[in-house]
Amino acid sequence: MKKLTPYLYLSVPLAMYFVWVIFPIFQTIYVSFTRWDGMTRKVFVGLENFRRLFSDRYFLLSLSNNIKWMIGFVLLSVPIGLLFAMLMDQKYPGQRVFKSLVYLPMALSFVVIGQIWSWILEPRSGVLNVFLRAVGLGSFAKAWLSDPQVVTYALILAALWRQIPYAMILFLAGLQNVSKELVEAAVVDGANSFQRFWYVILPQLRPAMVIAITVNIIDSLRAFDIVFVMTRGGPFYSSSVMANYMYIHAFHNYRMGYGAAIAVIQFLITLGFILLYLYNVLKREERE
């Protein structure tokens, strides 16, 4: 009975995980090979949905937007999050207040953040355009959410407001494992602040860096709620991402098979990054 007890405790959450996660994954894969409107009988069509995907310019546009999200999240949220983490790790008056203010967006959902940034980016009375006009930069004021050339970057900017504190928390956790003895030895050897950071602290932050990059890539691939709240993927799909495009086809156009095919492509791309992360973790554990 003692041997069975752990498995009995695990049985309920594992059963729920299978019902709510594993089974829907396989069900979605099956539906992706069919033509189905969600009500009538499924018709098996093989790889037709996938062939149509890669000739669908709006899907390719959504995929390219996800790549822009990925680049923005990795190149901006990771280094800025690391910078904030280094600042928060110092001792100075008001440190806790400043840390709380930076972390505040993490307490908000992307739906709330999307609504807040919709007000900020409003073309006439939005805070950003009002500020640009006030400082004499009115020529840079735009209809940020209705200009196809800039709308994706405006959405990424809004999402970074929440993503940067998340990266900061990951790096703050990593800084707790940095050897103080090595840092003190570098000070004794005459290393300046940049040298201590580059040659002593940053190498020890590699595990946190791998986690931060992987999590940001996965979050960029599953971006949906902030896009849906702020633009619905418009104008003319210019801000659409894969999750948003999948939702439109599956639940607006009732093309469940085509929507499932988009979900499968998104799942495979995400799974690739997860497996790469697990490979790095296992490889590091073997070295240790």
N, C-alpha and C positions, 0 to 999 in steps of 0.2 A: 504493500500500500504506500509506503514511503517513496518508492520509485515512481509510482503512478501519480502521486500528488502534484508534482510540477506540471505534468501533461494535462491533468484535469483543470488546473488553473489556466493553462494556455489554450485549452480547447475552445472556450467561448470566444475570446478575441480572434483566434485564428479562423474560426468558423465565420465570424462577422467579416473578417478581412477577405476571406474567399468569396463570400456572397457579394460584398460591396466593391471589391477591387479586382480580384483575379477573374471571376466569372464575367464581369462586364468587359474586361480587356479581350477575352476570347470571343465574346459575343460581338463586340465591335469589329474584330478582325473578320468574323464570318459575314457580318452585314456588309462590309466593304466590298465583298465579291458578289453583291446582289444589287438589283434595282428594286427599291422599296420606298413607298411613300408613308410608311408608319402605320397604315391601316389595312391595305390589301395584302394579298399573298406575295411573299418574296420571290423574285425571279433571279436565278443564278446567272450572272453575266461574266464570270471569270475576272480577268484583269482589265475589263473595259473601263471601269471607273478610274483606275490608275493611269491608263493610257490617255484618257481625257484630261486628267489632272495636269500632265506635263505639256499639254498644248493649250491650257487655260491661262491666258495672260494675267487674269486677276489672281489666280492662285500663285503664279510666279511672282507677282507684285507683292502678295502677302508674305511669301517666303523671303523675298528680299527685304521687306520691312522688318521681319523677325531678325534677320542678320544685322540690320541697323540697330535694333534694340540690343542685340548681343554685344556688338562693338561698343555701343554707348555705355552699357552696364559694366563691361569689363574695363574699358579705358578710362571711365570717369568715376564710377562708384567705388571701385577697388582702391585706386590711389588716393582719392579724396577721403574715403573711409579710413585708410591707413593714416593719413595726415591727422584727421580728427582723433583717432585712437592715440597717436603719439602725444597730441596736445592734452587729451584727457588723462593720460597716464602721469602727467606732471602734477605737482602740488602748488596751488596758487589760490588766492582768495576768490571765492565764488565758483570754485571748480564744480561742485555738485549741482549748482543752479544751471551753469552752462551745459553740463552733461545732460541734465533733464530736458533743457530746451532743445538740444540737438536730437535727443532720443524721442521727443514728443511725436513726430510723424509716425513712428513705429506703432503708436497706440491707436492710430486711425486706419480704417480699412481703405483699400484703393477706391472704393465707391465714394467715400467721403472726400478723399483727396482729389478724385476726379471732379467732384462738384466744386470744391474750393478753387481748383485751378481753372475751371471753366469761367468762374467769376474773374480771376486774375487776368486771363487771356481774352476777355471780352473786348471786341474791337473798339467800342466807343468809350465806355466808362471803366474798362478793366484797369487794374492797378499798374500793370506793365506798360501799357500804351500811355496812360496818364503820366507816368514817371518819365517816359522817353520824351514826351512833348514838353514836360516841365523843365528838363535839362537841355532843351534845344536839339534833341535828336528825334524830332517828330517824323523825319523821313524814314526812320527804321521801324516806325509803328506799322503793324500789319493786322490783317484779320487772321490771326494765328491758326485758328481751327477750321478755316474755310479756304485757305490757300494750299493747294495740293503740293506745292514746293516745300513748305515748311511744317505742315501739320504733324508729320511723323516725329520730327525733331522736338516740336512743342510737347507732344505726348511723352516722349522720352524724358524731357526736362521735368515734367510733372511727376513721373514715376521715380526719378532719381531723388526727389525730395524725401521719399520713404526708403529707397534702396540704400542710400549712403549711410544712414544710421545703422542699418542692418549689417553692412560691411564693417562699420566701426565696432560694433559689439563683438563680431568674430575676431577682429584684431586685438581688441582689449583682452579677450580671453587668451589669445595667443601670447600677449605680452606678459601675462602672469607666469608663463613657463620659460621666459627668457632668463638665462643665468645671470644673476647680479654680479657674481664673482668675475665672469668674463668681461662684463662692462667696466667694473672697477679696475681690472687688470689693464684694459685698454686706456683708461684715464691715466693710470700710473705710467704707461708707456708713451704718453704724450699725444694720443689720438684726439683729434678735434671732434666736434659733435657729428659732422657729416661722416667722418671715418668710422666712428663708433656705430652709427646707424647702418652704414653700408656693409661694413665688414664683420660686425659682431651681432647686431640686433636682427637685421633683415634675413640672414641665413637661418636664424633660429625661428623666424616667423614663416618658414616655408610651408609647414603643415597648414597653418591658418590661411596662408595665401592660396594654397590649392583648394581648400574648402570654399573660400570666398569667391574665387573665380568660377568654380563648378556650380555653386549655388546661384550666382548671378547669371550664368549661362542658362541654367534650367529655368530660372524665373523669367528671363527674357523670352524663352521659347513658349512659356505658358501665359504670356501677357494676354489678358482678355478684358477684365472688368473695367480698367481705366479707359480702354479704347471704347468699350460699349457705352460707358457713361458720358464720355466727352464728345465722341464723333459718330458712334455707330459704324465706324469703319469708313466714313465718307471724308471729303466729298468724292464721289465716284470711285470708291474703294481705295483711294490714295493713302489712307491711313490704316487700312485693313491688315490684320495679322492672321496667322493660320487659324487660331482658335476662334476668332471673330468670323472668319470666312466659313469655317465649318459650321458655326452656329446659324449663320444666315441660310446656308443650303439645307441643313437638317431640319430646322424649326420654323423657318420662314417659307422656304420653297418646297418643303416636304420631300426633299431628295435625301433620304436617310442613308442610302448606300454611298452616294457621292460624299456626303458629310463624314461618314465613317471612314472612307478612304483618306480624306484629309487628316482625320484624327490618327489613323494608323501611321501616316508619314510623320506627323508631329511626334507620336510616341516613339518611333524608331530613331529619330534624330536625338530626342531626349535620352533614350536608353543608351545610345552610343556614348554620350558624355558621362552618364552615370557609370557605365562599365569602365570607361577610362579613369574615372575618379577611383573606383574600387581597385583597379589594377595598381594605381599609384600608392594607395593605402596599404595594400597587401605587400607590395614590393618594399615599402618603407619598413613595415613590421618585420619582414624577413631580414633586412639589414640590421635591425635593432636586436 
